[in-house]
Amino acid sequence: MSLLARFGKDKSGNVALMFGLAIIPVLGLAGAAVDYGRASSARTALSNAIDSAALMAARDAQKLSDADLRSRTEKWVRSTLENNERATLENVTVDINRTSRTVSISAKANLPASMTKIIGEDTLEVASSTQSTWGTNTIELALVLDNTGSMASSGKMAALKQASLDLLKVMQQASTETDQIRVSIVPFATEVRLDAKTYGDADWLRYGVKKRNSNQSASKSSWQGCVMDRDDPYDSSDAGIVPKDKSTLYPAVICEQSTLARIQPLTSNWTALTNTINSMTPVGNTNVTIGAAWGLATLTPGTPLTEAAPATTPRLTKYMILLTDGDNTENRFGDNQNGIDNRTKLACQSAKTAGVNVYTVRVIEGNRNLLRGCASKTDMYYEVNNASQLGPVFKNIANQISQVRLTT
């Protein structure tokens, strides 16, 4: 009886008993830590395998059929993974999109468990995915350039021409494929000017519009290509026309600035672009709104100008460089400067809403706050205090834009 009593009171074996009960989860946690490290290593190996396969696929996508490209990509992943890790590849999925020029790869692999088998885990699954692209980006750029009379002073027009020509050279040299980079040019004053022979019969034109303080209006036969602001609110956007609604049409008017250079729609014809720059002449007052609105018109595919690609085109980026040297002074409606500035703000916002990246350049004079607000970002606004600074500014912008055309 005394022996039984002592046995009942003896607690010396409790620790061993508790340790025995706890050893299984402890080993399981330790094993999980070990196997987690192995799984992390396997996932890295799998990611490296599919990343290298994706680069190979992007390189060969234009030379192989979809079937051959999928087969080659899967073999690449399997051979690469076998050389780097004991994990067994379960499956590889290769998705080829020739519209967006992408190759998407996802893969799963099984890794035999080690110590986590204690808690019933026999295998560990790892997965990874990646995507690559092939080809090059494309760019559409609108140069919206103040051609008003004030540009004749302080050597501004000569500096603008040279800076623009230098920018065109950068764009041309950066273009490695046909139409990879296309540029439009919109010289503006209080109006813009089109080629009358090309657009005279367009259904989006509205003849018979008289200017303020004038009884004269242009007819189709006498029109020289000049266009003023559309009716509010269409003057500050590129909203489509409704032929039966005159307020949506573009007013064809008698040219107030008959020597104003014509708009050059988007093109990669570098000779035509050079000729447009060389033809620019400073004349007339300032209406930045119409410049911004027509800059946007050259970058959107609908009427009045249809050369632009849709904004949803894969790997396409659109830009506008808006340059002026003065305050808004005159529009079709006789608004004061504040009124025209408000229309300019709306036109700039329309461009940004349409996905256009807007640079603005103030040359010596002009509404600093307006132009800074028009730019897509604060660092996309430039202030030039001397005409000689235009060259470096345009070169800087050109380099920024041309870098986007590189393969990503």
C-alpha positions in Angstrom: 0.0 0.0 0.0 2.9 2.4 0.8 4.4 1.6 -2.6 1.2 2.5 -4.3 0.9 5.6 -2.3 4.4 6.7 -3.3 3.7 5.9 -7.0 0.6 8.1 -6.9 2.5 11.0 -5.5 5.5 10.6 -7.8 5.5 13.4 -10.5 9.0 12.8 -11.9 7.8 11.3 -15.1 5.4 14.2 -16.1 8.0 16.0 -18.1 8.9 13.0 -20.2 5.2 12.4 -20.8 4.5 15.9 -21.8 7.6 16.0 -24.0 6.4 12.8 -25.7 3.0 14.3 -26.4 4.5 17.6 -27.7 7.3 16.2 -29.9 5.0 15.5 -32.8 3.8 19.1 -33.4 7.2 20.4 -32.6 8.8 18.2 -35.2 6.0 19.2 -37.6 6.7 22.9 -37.1 10.4 22.4 -37.5 9.8 20.3 -40.6 7.5 22.9 -42.0 10.2 25.5 -41.6 12.7 23.3 -43.4 10.3 22.4 -46.2 9.2 26.0 -46.5 12.8 26.9 -47.3 13.0 24.1 -49.9 9.7 25.2 -51.4 10.9 28.8 -51.6 14.0 27.6 -53.4 11.9 25.5 -55.8 9.6 28.4 -56.5 12.6 30.6 -57.3 13.9 27.9 -59.7 10.5 27.6 -61.3 10.3 31.4 -61.7 13.7 31.5 -63.3 12.8 28.7 -65.7 9.6 30.4 -66.9 11.2 33.8 -67.1 14.0 32.5 -69.3 11.4 30.7 -71.4 9.3 33.8 -71.8 12.3 35.8 -73.1 13.1 33.0 -75.5 9.5 32.9 -76.6 9.4 36.7 -77.2 12.6 36.5 -79.3 11.2 33.7 -81.5 7.5 34.6 -81.6 7.6 36.2 -85.0 9.4 33.2 -86.5 7.4 30.3 -85.1 3.8 29.2 -85.2 1.7 29.2 -82.0 2.0 25.4 -81.8 5.7 25.3 -82.3 6.2 28.2 -79.8 4.1 26.5 -77.1 6.0 23.2 -77.6 9.4 24.8 -77.5 8.5 26.9 -74.5 7.3 23.9 -72.5 10.4 21.9 -73.3 12.5 24.9 -72.2 10.8 25.1 -68.9 11.1 21.3 -68.2 14.7 21.1 -69.2 15.7 24.2 -67.2 13.8 23.1 -64.1 15.3 19.6 -64.2 18.7 21.1 -64.1 18.0 23.3 -61.1 15.7 21.5 -58.7 14.3 18.1 -57.7 10.7 19.4 -58.0 8.6 17.6 -60.6 6.9 19.8 -63.1 3.1 19.3 -63.1 2.0 21.4 -66.0 2.9 24.5 -68.1 0.4 26.8 -69.7 1.5 29.0 -72.6 -0.9 31.7 -73.8 0.1 33.6 -77.0 -1.7 36.9 -77.9 -0.5 38.2 -81.2 -2.7 41.2 -81.1 -1.1 42.6 -77.9 2.2 40.7 -78.8 2.5 39.0 -75.4 3.5 35.5 -74.3 2.0 34.5 -70.9 3.4 31.5 -69.1 2.1 29.8 -65.9 3.5 26.6 -64.3 3.1 24.4 -61.3 5.5 21.9 -59.8 5.4 19.3 -57.0 8.2 19.1 -54.4 8.4 15.9 -52.3 8.0 16.7 -48.6 10.6 15.7 -46.1 9.9 16.3 -42.4 6.3 17.6 -43.0 5.4 14.0 -43.7 5.1 13.7 -40.0 2.0 15.9 -40.1 0.6 14.2 -43.2 2.0 16.5 -46.0 3.6 14.3 -48.7 4.1 16.9 -51.4 4.4 20.7 -51.6 3.0 22.5 -54.6 4.7 25.6 -56.0 3.5 27.9 -58.8 4.7 30.9 -60.8 3.6 33.0 -63.8 5.2 35.6 -66.0 4.6 37.5 -69.2 6.9 38.9 -71.9 6.3 41.1 -75.0 7.9 41.3 -78.4 8.2 44.0 -80.9 8.5 47.8 -80.1 6.3 50.5 -78.8 4.7 53.0 -81.1 4.3 56.7 -80.5 2.0 59.4 -81.8 3.1 63.0 -81.1 1.4 66.3 -81.8 3.4 69.4 -82.0 1.0 72.3 -81.1 3.0 75.4 -81.9 2.2 79.1 -81.3 2.6 80.9 -84.7 1.3 84.3 -83.5 2.9 87.6 -84.3 4.7 87.9 -81.0 6.8 84.8 -82.0 8.6 87.2 -84.5 10.4 88.9 -81.6 13.5 87.9 -79.6 14.5 85.3 -82.2 11.7 83.0 -81.0 10.4 81.7 -84.3 13.8 81.0 -85.7 14.7 79.1 -82.4 11.4 77.2 -82.5 12.0 76.1 -86.1 15.4 74.8 -85.3 14.4 73.1 -82.1 11.4 71.5 -83.9 13.7 70.3 -86.7 16.1 68.8 -84.2 13.3 67.1 -82.4 12.1 65.5 -85.7 15.7 64.2 -86.2 15.6 62.5 -82.8 12.2 60.9 -83.6 13.3 59.8 -87.0 16.5 58.2 -85.7 14.6 56.5 -82.9 12.2 54.9 -85.3 13.3 51.5 -86.4 10.0 50.3 -88.0 7.6 51.8 -90.5 5.2 54.2 -88.7 6.7 53.3 -85.4 6.8 57.1 -84.6 4.3 59.4 -86.2 4.1 63.2 -85.7 1.5 65.8 -86.4 2.1 69.6 -86.5 -0.6 72.2 -85.5 0.5 75.8 -86.1 -2.1 78.1 -84.4 -2.9 81.7 -83.9 -6.6 82.7 -83.4 -7.5 80.0 -85.9 -5.9 77.0 -87.6 -5.5 76.3 -91.3 -6.1 73.1 -93.3 -5.4 72.2 -96.9 -8.5 73.6 -98.7 -8.3 71.1 -101.6 -8.1 68.1 -99.3 -10.9 69.1 -96.9 -13.1 71.5 -98.8 -15.9 69.0 -99.2 -15.8 67.5 -95.7 -19.2 67.0 -94.1 -17.8 68.2 -90.8 -17.3 71.7 -92.1 -19.8 74.5 -91.7 -19.8 77.4 -94.2 -21.5 80.7 -93.9 -20.1 81.6 -90.4 -19.3 85.3 -90.0 -16.6 86.5 -87.7 -17.3 89.1 -85.1 -17.6 92.6 -86.5 -17.7 91.3 -90.0 -20.5 90.6 -92.5 -18.3 88.4 -94.6 -18.2 84.6 -94.6 -16.4 81.9 -96.5 -18.0 79.8 -99.2 -16.8 76.4 -100.4 -15.3 78.0 -103.5 -13.5 80.8 -101.7 -12.4 79.0 -98.6 -8.6 79.1 -98.0 -8.6 76.5 -95.3 -9.0 78.5 -92.1 -11.1 77.2 -89.2 -12.2 78.9 -86.0 -13.6 77.6 -82.7 -16.6 75.2 -82.7 -19.6 76.2 -80.7 -19.4 75.8 -76.9 -18.9 73.1 -75.5 -17.4 71.4 -78.6 -14.7 74.0 -79.0 -12.7 72.5 -76.1 -13.0 68.8 -77.0 -12.8 66.3 -79.9 -16.4 65.2 -79.5 -17.8 63.7 -82.7 -19.9 65.7 -85.1 -23.5 65.3 -85.9 -24.0 66.4 -89.5 -27.6 67.7 -88.8 -26.4 69.6 -85.7 -24.6 72.7 -86.9 -23.2 73.4 -83.4 -21.0 70.3 -83.7 -19.5 71.3 -87.1 -16.2 73.1 -87.6 -16.6 76.8 -88.8 -14.9 77.4 -92.1 -14.1 81.1 -92.1 -12.3 83.7 -94.2 -8.7 83.6 -93.2 -7.6 86.3 -90.8 -4.1 85.0 -91.0 -3.8 83.9 -94.7 0.0 83.1 -94.3 -0.6 80.7 -91.3 1.1 77.4 -91.9 -1.3 74.5 -92.6 -1.8 71.6 -90.2 0.2 68.5 -91.0 -1.8 65.4 -89.9 0.0 62.4 -88.3 2.6 61.0 -90.6 6.1 59.5 -90.6 6.9 61.4 -93.8 9.8 63.3 -92.3 10.2 65.5 -95.4 6.6 66.6 -95.2 7.0 67.4 -91.5 10.2 69.3 -92.1 8.5 71.4 -94.8 5.6 72.3 -92.5 8.1 73.5 -89.8 10.0 75.5 -92.4 6.7 77.1 -93.7 5.7 78.5 -90.2 5.3 82.3 -90.2 4.5 84.4 -87.1 1.1 86.2 -87.6 -2.0 87.2 -85.6 -3.2 86.9 -82.0 -3.3 84.0 -79.6 -6.0 81.4 -79.0 -4.3 78.5 -77.2 -7.7 76.7 -77.0 -8.0 76.0 -80.7 -4.4 74.8 -80.8 -5.0 72.3 -78.0 -8.3 71.2 -79.5 -6.8 70.5 -82.9 -3.7 68.9 -81.4 -6.1 66.4 -79.8 -8.0 66.1 -83.1 -4.8 64.9 -84.8 -4.4 62.2 -82.1 -7.8 60.7 -82.2 -9.1 58.5 -85.0 -12.5 60.1 -85.6 -13.4 63.1 -87.7 -12.1 65.7 -88.6 -8.7 63.9 -89.0 -8.6 60.2 -89.1 -5.0 59.2 -89.2 -4.6 58.4 -85.5 -4.8 54.9 -84.1 -7.3 54.1 -81.3 -6.1 54.9 -77.8 -6.6 51.2 -77.0 -4.0 50.0 -79.5 -1.5 47.8 -77.7 1.8 49.4 -76.9 0.8 52.8 -78.2 1.6 56.0 -76.3 0.3 59.5 -77.4 2.0 62.8 -76.6 1.3 66.5 -77.2 3.8 69.3 -76.9 1.9 72.6 -76.5 4.1 75.7 -76.9 3.1 79.4 -76.6 4.8 82.7 -75.9 1.8 84.8 -74.8 -1.6 85.2 -73.1 -4.9 84.3 -74.7 -6.2 87.4 -76.5 -8.9 86.4 -79.0 -11.4 83.7 -79.8 -14.4 83.4 -82.0 -16.8 84.4 -79.2 -15.1 87.6 -78.1 -14.3 86.3 -74.6 -11.9 88.1 -72.4 -8.6 86.5 -71.4 -10.1 84.8 -68.4 -12.9 83.3 -70.5 -10.5 82.0 -73.1 -8.2 80.6 -70.4 -11.1 78.6 -69.0 -11.8 77.2 -72.5 -8.0 76.3 -72.7 -8.2 74.5 -69.4 -11.1 72.4 -70.7 -9.2 71.6 -73.9 -6.1 70.5 -72.0 -8.3 68.3 -69.7 -10.0 66.7 -72.8 -6.6 65.7 -74.1 -5.4 64.3 -70.8 -8.7 62.4 -70.3 -8.2 60.9 -73.8 -4.9 59.5 -72.5 -2.6 62.0 -74.1 0.6 62.9 -72.2 0.8 66.7 -72.4 4.0 68.7 -72.2 3.7 72.5 -72.1 6.3 75.1 -72.9 6.1 78.8 -71.9 8.4 80.9 -74.0 9.4 84.1 -72.1 5.7 85.2 -71.6 2.3 83.7 -71.1 0.0 82.4 -68.3 2.4 80.4 -66.2 -0.3 78.8 -64.0 -2.5 78.0 -67.0 0.3 76.2 -68.8 1.6 74.4 -65.7 -2.0 73.1 -65.1 -2.3 72.0 -68.7 0.7 69.7 -68.4 0.0 66.1 -67.4 2.6 66.4 -64.6 4.4 69.3 -63.0 7.7 68.1 -64.4 6.2 68.1 -67.9 6.0 71.9 -67.8 8.9 73.9 -69.1 9.7 77.6 -68.8 12.0 79.2 -71.3 13.4 82.6 -70.5 15.5 82.9 -73.6 14.8 81.7 -77.1 18.1 79.9 -77.1 16.9 77.6 -74.4 14.2 76.1 -76.7 16.7 73.7 -78.4 17.8 72.0 -75.1 14.2 71.8 -73.9 12.9 70.2 -77.0 15.9 67.8 -77.1 15.2 66.8 -73.5 11.5 66.1 -74.3 12.4 64.3 -77.5 14.8 62.0 -75.6 12.1 61.2 -73.0 9.6 60.4 -75.7 11.9 58.4 -77.9 12.9 56.1 -75.0 9.4 54.8 -74.8 9.7 53.1 -78.2 12.2 50.6 -76.8 11.2 47.0 -76.4 9.7 46.3 -72.9 
